[in-house]
């Protein structure tokens, strides 16, 4: 629970918002990459 409160406090600052956007974008592209169809040439 304390970690969640720390994140909420961080999001109140402009730098915290920027970090949150970067983390969310990285997570989005990682999930998109994982679930993409990979063409394997075996």
ROKEDREN-724110 format. One record per residue: x, y, z of N, C-alpha, C, O in turn; residue in one letter. Coordinates in steps of 0.001 Angstrom, whole numbers, plus 500000, padded with zeros to 6 digits. Last residue first. Layout:
// residues N
  neast nnorth    nup caeast canorth   caup  ceast cnorth    cup  oeast onorth    oup romi
      X      Y      Z      X       Y      Z      X      Y      Z      X      Y      Z    A
...
***
This chain:
// residues 42
  neast nnorth    nup caeast canorth   caup  ceast cnorth    cup  oeast onorth    oup romi
 512075 478890 459537 512791  477682 459917 512929 476742 458753 513510 475666 458894    X
 511391 481874 460038 511857  481201 458834 512714 479994 459231 513942 480081 459254    X
 508587 483193 461532 509816  482437 461757 510180 481674 460493 509370 480923 459951    X
 507061 486066 462265 507304  485192 461118 508648 484490 461323 509705 485121 461290    X
 504946 486629 464941 506345  486597 464498 506469 485605 463339 506033 484458 463434    X
 502410 488776 465756 502724  487527 465064 504162 487604 464547 504532 488524 463817    X
 502483 490247 469026 502541  490346 467562 502864 488985 466968 503511 488151 467602    X
 502673 490120 471756 501504  489502 471147 501485 489613 469624 500553 489118 468990    X
 505088 491469 472239 504936  490094 472692 503793 489405 471955 503915 488242 471569    X
 504595 494026 471211 505645  493212 470616 505464 491739 470979 505659 490860 470139    X
 502603 494911 472964 502310  494841 471528 503322 493941 470818 502954 493179 469925    X
 504049 494899 475341 502904  493990 475192 502552 493822 473723 502236 492717 473281    X
 505891 496933 474679 506359  495598 475034 505241 494581 474855 505459 493514 474281    X
 504270 499142 474276 504999  498604 473133 505550 497212 473415 505666 496394 472502    X
 503262 499434 476928 502358  499236 475789 503088 498598 474615 502600 497634 474023    X
 505592 499905 478422 504770  498732 478694 503855 498406 477529 503686 497238 477176    X
 506358 502343 477299 507252  501182 477192 506473 499895 477433 506670 498906 476727    X
 504172 503935 478062 504463  503722 476643 505356 502497 476456 505128 501699 475546    X
 504453 503845 480863 503238  503318 480239 503483 503027 478762 503052 501991 478257    X
 506959 505099 481147 506778  503727 481616 505557 503086 480961 505607 501927 480551    X
 506407 507643 480087 507446  506808 479474 507260 505345 479865 507384 504453 479025    X
 504448 508543 481868 504126  508417 480443 505135 507503 479752 504755 506678 478922    X
 505915 508595 484267 504764  507700 484145 504404 507479 482676 504090 506358 482277    X
 507759 510609 483716 508244  509243 483931 507099 508247 483760 507285 507178 483177    X
 506000 512775 483573 506796  512410 482399 507301 510972 482525 507273 510211 481557    X
 505050 512837 486205 504113  512602 485103 504868 512145 483859 504426 511229 483167    X
 507398 513457 487555 506738  512183 487809 505757 511833 486708 505640 510671 486318    X
 507827 516033 486688 508802  514997 486329 508189 513614 486521 508441 512705 485730    X
 505591 517363 487879 505744  517269 486408 506723 516178 485980 506468 515472 485005    X
 503980 515622 490587 505063  516473 490090 505199 516301 488581 504952 515215 488057    X
 502142 513756 491200 501739  515150 491403 502789 516123 490881 502518 517317 490748    X
 503273 511289 491026 502510  511750 489868 502060 513203 490012 501638 513814 489030    X
 504347 510877 493532 505267  511163 492434 504514 511766 491244 505035 512634 490543    X
 502040 510221 494973 502760  511457 495308 503691 511858 494171 503820 513045 493868    X
 501503 507774 493760 500526  508863 493657 501194 510197 493967 500935 511193 493292    X
 503744 506310 494563 503521  506560 493141 502557 507728 492956 502771 508578 492091    X
 503316 506224 497349 504519  506872 496820 504345 507216 495347 504750 508295 494915    X
 500984 504715 497432 500941  506105 497882 502156 506881 497382 502045 508056 497032    X
 502007 502268 496557 500974  502943 495767 500902 504421 496153 500771 505282 495283    X
 503735 501644 498632 504292  501883 497301 503286 502619 496422 503661 503489 495637    X
 501984 501195 500723 502873  502348 500786 503469 502681 499427 503684 503849 499103    X
 500838 498799 500000 500000  500000 500000 500868 501244 500000 500535 502238 499354    X
***
